[in-house]
Amino acid sequence: MVKRIFWVSLGVVVGVVAVSKAEAYVRANTPDKARQFVLGPDQDHVMQRSLRGLFDEFNATRLAREQELNAQYADKLG
């Protein structure tokens, strides 16, 4: 369990660093119109939007799986 937590944490950290590096590269090397197309009109909060999207997707998947398991075990017990 500790190994799994370590690897998930490492993956999250690597993902955050990769997103921030990519964002910095895009900001430094692209014209404003292209940046707005890639990053959206709110260019100051790209990382927060990305992390929020990941968190929302994780929660939606977790809830769907939880409902699936609840239905599966309710059928076995009922």
N, CA, C and O atoms as CSV, one atom per row, in Angstrom:
chain,resi,resn,atom,element,x,y,z
A,1,MET,N,N,0.818,-1.187,0.000
A,1,MET,CA,C,0.000,0.000,0.000
A,1,MET,C,C,0.871,1.264,0.000
A,1,MET,O,O,0.555,2.244,-0.674
A,2,VAL,N,N,1.960,1.228,0.756
A,2,VAL,CA,C,2.844,2.385,0.819
A,2,VAL,C,C,3.518,2.605,-0.531
A,2,VAL,O,O,3.705,3.747,-0.952
A,3,LYS,N,N,3.882,1.528,-1.206
A,3,LYS,CA,C,4.493,1.652,-2.535
A,3,LYS,C,C,3.515,2.306,-3.506
A,3,LYS,O,O,3.894,3.169,-4.298
A,4,ARG,N,N,2.263,1.889,-3.435
A,4,ARG,CA,C,1.253,2.419,-4.337
A,4,ARG,C,C,1.050,3.914,-4.101
A,4,ARG,O,O,0.953,4.690,-5.051
A,5,ILE,N,N,0.988,4.312,-2.838
A,5,ILE,CA,C,0.836,5.729,-2.503
A,5,ILE,C,C,2.046,6.518,-3.002
A,5,ILE,O,O,1.906,7.618,-3.537
A,6,PHE,N,N,3.229,5.944,-2.822
A,6,PHE,CA,C,4.445,6.602,-3.291
A,6,PHE,C,C,4.392,6.825,-4.797
A,6,PHE,O,O,4.660,7.933,-5.262
A,7,TRP,N,N,4.052,5.796,-5.568
A,7,TRP,CA,C,4.068,5.909,-7.020
A,7,TRP,C,C,2.969,6.832,-7.528
A,7,TRP,O,O,3.180,7.567,-8.493
A,8,VAL,N,N,1.812,6.808,-6.903
A,8,VAL,CA,C,0.745,7.726,-7.303
A,8,VAL,C,C,1.167,9.162,-7.013
A,8,VAL,O,O,0.970,10.056,-7.835
A,9,SER,N,N,1.748,9.372,-5.836
A,9,SER,CA,C,2.225,10.715,-5.481
A,9,SER,C,C,3.311,11.183,-6.440
A,9,SER,O,O,3.309,12.336,-6.872
A,10,LEU,N,N,4.222,10.307,-6.766
A,10,LEU,CA,C,5.283,10.654,-7.713
A,10,LEU,C,C,4.691,11.001,-9.084
A,10,LEU,O,O,5.143,11.943,-9.735
A,11,GLY,N,N,3.698,10.254,-9.513
A,11,GLY,CA,C,3.046,10.540,-10.792
A,11,GLY,C,C,2.344,11.893,-10.788
A,11,GLY,O,O,2.384,12.621,-11.780
A,12,VAL,N,N,1.704,12.226,-9.679
A,12,VAL,CA,C,1.039,13.524,-9.575
A,12,VAL,C,C,2.069,14.652,-9.632
A,12,VAL,O,O,1.873,15.645,-10.332
A,13,VAL,N,N,3.157,14.492,-8.900
A,13,VAL,CA,C,4.203,15.524,-8.889
A,13,VAL,C,C,4.807,15.687,-10.279
A,13,VAL,O,O,4.993,16.812,-10.742
A,14,VAL,N,N,5.111,14.594,-10.940
A,14,VAL,CA,C,5.682,14.666,-12.294
A,14,VAL,C,C,4.685,15.327,-13.243
A,14,VAL,O,O,5.074,16.132,-14.089
A,15,GLY,N,N,3.419,14.994,-13.108
A,15,GLY,CA,C,2.396,15.616,-13.953
A,15,GLY,C,C,2.295,17.116,-13.747
A,15,GLY,O,O,2.183,17.876,-14.709
A,16,VAL,N,N,2.334,17.541,-12.494
A,16,VAL,CA,C,2.255,18.968,-12.196
A,16,VAL,C,C,3.474,19.703,-12.744
A,16,VAL,O,O,3.347,20.789,-13.311
A,17,VAL,N,N,4.646,19.116,-12.577
A,17,VAL,CA,C,5.867,19.740,-13.097
A,17,VAL,C,C,5.819,19.800,-14.623
A,17,VAL,O,O,6.194,20.813,-15.213
A,18,ALA,N,N,5.367,18.738,-15.258
A,18,ALA,CA,C,5.290,18.713,-16.722
A,18,ALA,C,C,4.321,19.781,-17.236
A,18,ALA,O,O,4.614,20.470,-18.213
A,19,VAL,N,N,3.183,19.915,-16.585
A,19,VAL,CA,C,2.202,20.925,-17.013
A,19,VAL,C,C,2.774,22.323,-16.831
A,19,VAL,O,O,2.615,23.174,-17.706
A,20,SER,N,N,3.436,22.567,-15.712
A,20,SER,CA,C,3.978,23.909,-15.483
A,20,SER,C,C,5.104,24.228,-16.465
A,20,SER,O,O,5.200,25.359,-16.940
A,21,LYS,N,N,5.954,23.251,-16.775
A,21,LYS,CA,C,7.027,23.471,-17.750
A,21,LYS,C,C,6.453,23.705,-19.151
A,21,LYS,O,O,6.919,24.586,-19.873
A,22,ALA,N,N,5.453,22.927,-19.529
A,22,ALA,CA,C,4.830,23.096,-20.842
A,22,ALA,C,C,4.154,24.459,-20.940
A,22,ALA,O,O,4.241,25.130,-21.968
A,23,GLU,N,N,3.488,24.858,-19.877
A,23,GLU,CA,C,2.833,26.166,-19.860
A,23,GLU,C,C,3.857,27.294,-20.001
A,23,GLU,O,O,3.641,28.242,-20.755
A,24,ALA,N,N,4.963,27.189,-19.277
A,24,ALA,CA,C,6.007,28.208,-19.365
A,24,ALA,C,C,6.599,28.266,-20.771
A,24,ALA,O,O,6.872,29.351,-21.284
A,25,TYR,N,N,6.798,27.111,-21.393
A,25,TYR,CA,C,7.336,27.061,-22.754
A,25,TYR,C,C,6.368,27.713,-23.735
A,25,TYR,O,O,6.774,28.507,-24.584
A,26,VAL,N,N,5.083,27.373,-23.616
A,26,VAL,CA,C,4.082,27.940,-24.525
A,26,VAL,C,C,3.998,29.446,-24.340
A,26,VAL,O,O,3.901,30.183,-25.321
A,27,ARG,N,N,4.035,29.912,-23.100
A,27,ARG,CA,C,3.968,31.361,-22.856
A,27,ARG,C,C,5.173,32.087,-23.454
A,27,ARG,O,O,5.035,33.192,-23.979
A,28,ALA,N,N,6.338,31.479,-23.376
A,28,ALA,CA,C,7.556,32.148,-23.834
A,28,ALA,C,C,7.723,32.114,-25.345
A,28,ALA,O,O,8.355,33.010,-25.905
A,29,ASN,N,N,7.182,31.116,-26.020
A,29,ASN,CA,C,7.514,30.901,-27.430
A,29,ASN,C,C,6.353,30.994,-28.412
A,29,ASN,O,O,6.501,30.615,-29.574
A,30,THR,N,N,5.220,31.483,-27.976
A,30,THR,CA,C,4.097,31.590,-28.909
A,30,THR,C,C,3.516,33.000,-28.879
A,30,THR,O,O,3.580,33.680,-27.854
A,31,PRO,N,N,2.952,33.436,-29.996
A,31,PRO,CA,C,2.288,34.742,-30.012
A,31,PRO,C,C,1.003,34.705,-29.183
A,31,PRO,O,O,0.494,33.633,-28.854
A,32,ASP,N,N,0.497,35.870,-28.856
A,32,ASP,CA,C,-0.650,35.987,-27.956
A,32,ASP,C,C,-1.882,35.248,-28.483
A,32,ASP,O,O,-2.549,34.558,-27.713
A,33,LYS,N,N,-2.191,35.372,-29.742
A,33,LYS,CA,C,-3.392,34.708,-30.306
A,33,LYS,C,C,-3.284,33.188,-30.170
A,33,LYS,O,O,-4.257,32.527,-29.808
A,34,ALA,N,N,-2.122,32.643,-30.455
A,34,ALA,CA,C,-1.937,31.198,-30.326
A,34,ALA,C,C,-2.011,30.778,-28.869
A,34,ALA,O,O,-2.571,29.727,-28.557
A,35,ARG,N,N,-1.454,31.586,-27.970
A,35,ARG,CA,C,-1.522,31.288,-26.536
A,35,ARG,C,C,-2.959,31.268,-26.051
A,35,ARG,O,O,-3.340,30.402,-25.264
A,36,GLN,N,N,-3.749,32.208,-26.512
A,36,GLN,CA,C,-5.155,32.241,-26.107
A,36,GLN,C,C,-5.898,31.013,-26.620
A,36,GLN,O,O,-6.791,30.498,-25.947
A,37,PHE,N,N,-5.532,30.544,-27.809
A,37,PHE,CA,C,-6.170,29.345,-28.355
A,37,PHE,C,C,-5.803,28.112,-27.531
A,37,PHE,O,O,-6.662,27.276,-27.249
A,38,VAL,N,N,-4.530,27.996,-27.143
A,38,VAL,CA,C,-4.051,26.821,-26.410
A,38,VAL,C,C,-4.451,26.872,-24.942
A,38,VAL,O,O,-4.965,25.894,-24.399
A,39,LEU,N,N,-4.214,28.010,-24.302
A,39,LEU,CA,C,-4.420,28.116,-22.853
A,39,LEU,C,C,-5.778,28.680,-22.468
A,39,LEU,O,O,-6.179,28.572,-21.309
A,40,GLY,N,N,-6.481,29.268,-23.398
A,40,GLY,CA,C,-7.758,29.888,-23.086
A,40,GLY,C,C,-7.568,31.345,-22.710
A,40,GLY,O,O,-6.441,31.814,-22.553
A,41,PRO,N,N,-8.686,32.064,-22.565
A,41,PRO,CA,C,-8.582,33.490,-22.266
A,41,PRO,C,C,-8.005,33.782,-20.879
A,41,PRO,O,O,-7.372,34.818,-20.681
A,42,ASP,N,N,-8.217,32.883,-19.925
A,42,ASP,CA,C,-7.692,33.068,-18.566
A,42,ASP,C,C,-6.356,32.343,-18.465
A,42,ASP,O,O,-6.301,31.196,-18.022
A,43,GLN,N,N,-5.281,33.009,-18.876
A,43,GLN,CA,C,-3.978,32.372,-18.963
A,43,GLN,C,C,-3.245,32.308,-17.633
A,43,GLN,O,O,-2.203,31.659,-17.537
A,44,ASP,N,N,-3.758,32.956,-16.619
A,44,ASP,CA,C,-3.066,32.990,-15.327
A,44,ASP,C,C,-3.385,31.794,-14.443
A,44,ASP,O,O,-2.660,31.537,-13.482
A,45,HIS,N,N,-4.432,31.070,-14.737
A,45,HIS,CA,C,-4.864,29.989,-13.846
A,45,HIS,C,C,-4.984,28.645,-14.562
A,45,HIS,O,O,-5.890,27.863,-14.272
A,46,VAL,N,N,-4.086,28.380,-15.480
A,46,VAL,CA,C,-4.150,27.147,-16.263
A,46,VAL,C,C,-3.896,25.930,-15.373
A,46,VAL,O,O,-4.609,24.932,-15.479
A,47,MET,N,N,-2.900,25.999,-14.505
A,47,MET,CA,C,-2.582,24.853,-13.658
A,47,MET,C,C,-3.733,24.542,-12.701
A,47,MET,O,O,-4.071,23.377,-12.493
A,48,GLN,N,N,-4.329,25.574,-12.125
A,48,GLN,CA,C,-5.440,25.342,-11.219
A,48,GLN,C,C,-6.624,24.711,-11.947
A,48,GLN,O,O,-7.283,23.820,-11.412
A,49,ARG,N,N,-6.895,25.177,-13.176
A,49,ARG,CA,C,-7.983,24.579,-13.951
A,49,ARG,C,C,-7.675,23.131,-14.298
A,49,ARG,O,O,-8.564,22.280,-14.265
A,50,SER,N,N,-6.410,22.845,-14.633
A,50,SER,CA,C,-6.012,21.476,-14.987
A,50,SER,C,C,-6.160,20.550,-13.780
A,50,SER,O,O,-6.706,19.453,-13.896
A,51,LEU,N,N,-5.674,20.994,-12.630
A,51,LEU,CA,C,-5.781,20.170,-11.425
A,51,LEU,C,C,-7.231,19.986,-11.009
A,51,LEU,O,O,-7.617,18.901,-10.576
A,52,ARG,N,N,-8.029,21.022,-11.135
A,52,ARG,CA,C,-9.450,20.904,-10.792
A,52,ARG,C,C,-10.139,19.916,-11.734
A,52,ARG,O,O,-10.967,19.114,-11.303
A,53,GLY,N,N,-9.793,19.978,-13.015
A,53,GLY,CA,C,-10.363,19.032,-13.977
A,53,GLY,C,C,-9.973,17.600,-13.660
A,53,GLY,O,O,-10.810,16.700,-13.735
A,54,LEU,N,N,-8.715,17.375,-13.305
A,54,LEU,CA,C,-8.271,16.035,-12.921
A,54,LEU,C,C,-9.004,15.544,-11.689
A,54,LEU,O,O,-9.435,14.393,-11.630
A,55,PHE,N,N,-9.144,16.417,-10.706
A,55,PHE,CA,C,-9.836,16.060,-9.469
A,55,PHE,C,C,-11.306,15.729,-9.744
A,55,PHE,O,O,-11.824,14.742,-9.220
A,56,ASP,N,N,-11.979,16.543,-10.557
A,56,ASP,CA,C,-13.386,16.292,-10.892
A,56,ASP,C,C,-13.555,14.985,-11.656
A,56,ASP,O,O,-14.492,14.230,-11.398
A,57,GLU,N,N,-12.649,14.715,-12.600
A,57,GLU,CA,C,-12.717,13.470,-13.361
A,57,GLU,C,C,-12.485,12.261,-12.457
A,57,GLU,O,O,-13.171,11.247,-12.583
A,58,PHE,N,N,-11.520,12.371,-11.550
A,58,PHE,CA,C,-11.254,11.293,-10.606
A,58,PHE,C,C,-12.473,11.019,-9.741
A,58,PHE,O,O,-12.847,9.863,-9.543
A,59,ASN,N,N,-13.094,12.073,-9.225
A,59,ASN,CA,C,-14.274,11.891,-8.374
A,59,ASN,C,C,-15.435,11.276,-9.140
A,59,ASN,O,O,-16.131,10.411,-8.607
A,60,ALA,N,N,-15.658,11.701,-10.371
A,60,ALA,CA,C,-16.742,11.140,-11.171
A,60,ALA,C,C,-16.508,9.653,-11.433
A,60,ALA,O,O,-17.437,8.852,-11.340
A,61,THR,N,N,-15.280,9.288,-11.758
A,61,THR,CA,C,-14.951,7.882,-11.993
A,61,THR,C,C,-15.080,7.072,-10.715
A,61,THR,O,O,-15.585,5.950,-10.738
A,62,ARG,N,N,-14.629,7.633,-9.603
A,62,ARG,CA,C,-14.716,6.948,-8.316
A,62,ARG,C,C,-16.169,6.707,-7.927
A,62,ARG,O,O,-16.517,5.614,-7.481
A,63,LEU,N,N,-17.020,7.718,-8.092
A,63,LEU,CA,C,-18.430,7.570,-7.733
A,63,LEU,C,C,-19.131,6.557,-8.631
A,63,LEU,O,O,-19.962,5.781,-8.159
A,64,ALA,N,N,-18.803,6.561,-9.915
A,64,ALA,CA,C,-19.409,5.590,-10.830
A,64,ALA,C,C,-19.006,4.174,-10.453
A,64,ALA,O,O,-19.841,3.269,-10.458
A,65,ARG,N,N,-17.748,3.975,-10.129
A,65,ARG,CA,C,-17.272,2.643,-9.730
A,65,ARG,C,C,-17.906,2.217,-8.406
A,65,ARG,O,O,-18.259,1.051,-8.226
A,66,GLU,N,N,-18.047,3.166,-7.485
A,66,GLU,CA,C,-18.665,2.857,-6.201
A,66,GLU,C,C,-20.124,2.423,-6.382
A,66,GLU,O,O,-20.577,1.476,-5.739
A,67,GLN,N,N,-20.847,3.111,-7.250
A,67,GLN,CA,C,-22.229,2.722,-7.521
A,67,GLN,C,C,-22.299,1.353,-8.180
A,67,GLN,O,O,-23.179,0.551,-7.867
A,68,GLU,N,N,-21.373,1.086,-9.089
A,68,GLU,CA,C,-21.324,-0.216,-9.755
A,68,GLU,C,C,-21.091,-1.339,-8.744
A,68,GLU,O,O,-21.759,-2.372,-8.787
A,69,LEU,N,N,-20.138,-1.128,-7.835
A,69,LEU,CA,C,-19.849,-2.142,-6.818
A,69,LEU,C,C,-20.999,-2.308,-5.845
A,69,LEU,O,O,-21.325,-3.429,-5.453
A,70,ASN,N,N,-21.620,-1.201,-5.451
A,70,ASN,CA,C,-22.780,-1.284,-4.557
A,70,ASN,C,C,-23.912,-2.077,-5.191
A,70,ASN,O,O,-24.537,-2.904,-4.526
A,71,ALA,N,N,-24.182,-1.837,-6.462
A,71,ALA,CA,C,-25.228,-2.578,-7.165
A,71,ALA,C,C,-24.870,-4.059,-7.275
A,71,ALA,O,O,-25.727,-4.927,-7.110
A,72,GLN,N,N,-23.599,-4.337,-7.554
A,72,GLN,CA,C,-23.161,-5.721,-7.694
A,72,GLN,C,C,-23.321,-6.488,-6.374
A,72,GLN,O,O,-23.806,-7.619,-6.367
A,73,TYR,N,N,-22.917,-5.876,-5.271
A,73,TYR,CA,C,-23.008,-6.570,-3.985
A,73,TYR,C,C,-24.424,-6.556,-3.430
A,73,TYR,O,O,-24.791,-7.454,-2.671
A,74,ALA,N,N,-25.223,-5.570,-3.786
A,74,ALA,CA,C,-26.615,-5.560,-3.353
A,74,ALA,C,C,-27.375,-6.704,-4.016
A,74,ALA,O,O,-28.251,-7.306,-3.395
A,75,ASP,N,N,-27.050,-7.009,-5.268
A,75,ASP,CA,C,-27.678,-8.132,-5.963
A,75,ASP,C,C,-27.308,-9.459,-5.319
A,75,ASP,O,O,-28.139,-10.364,-5.240
A,76,LYS,N,N,-26.075,-9.582,-4.859
A,76,LYS,CA,C,-25.638,-10.827,-4.221
A,76,LYS,C,C,-26.287,-11.019,-2.851
A,76,LYS,O,O,-26.588,-12.147,-2.458
A,77,LEU,N,N,-26.500,-9.939,-2.134
A,77,LEU,CA,C,-27.064,-10.029,-0.789
A,77,LEU,C,C,-28.583,-10.079,-0.812
A,77,LEU,O,O,-29.195,-10.644,0.094
A,78,GLY,N,N,-29.197,-9.498,-1.831
A,78,GLY,CA,C,-30.642,-9.384,-1.852
A,78,GLY,C,C,-31.326,-10.433,-2.588
A,78,GLY,O,O,-32.555,-10.431,-2.669
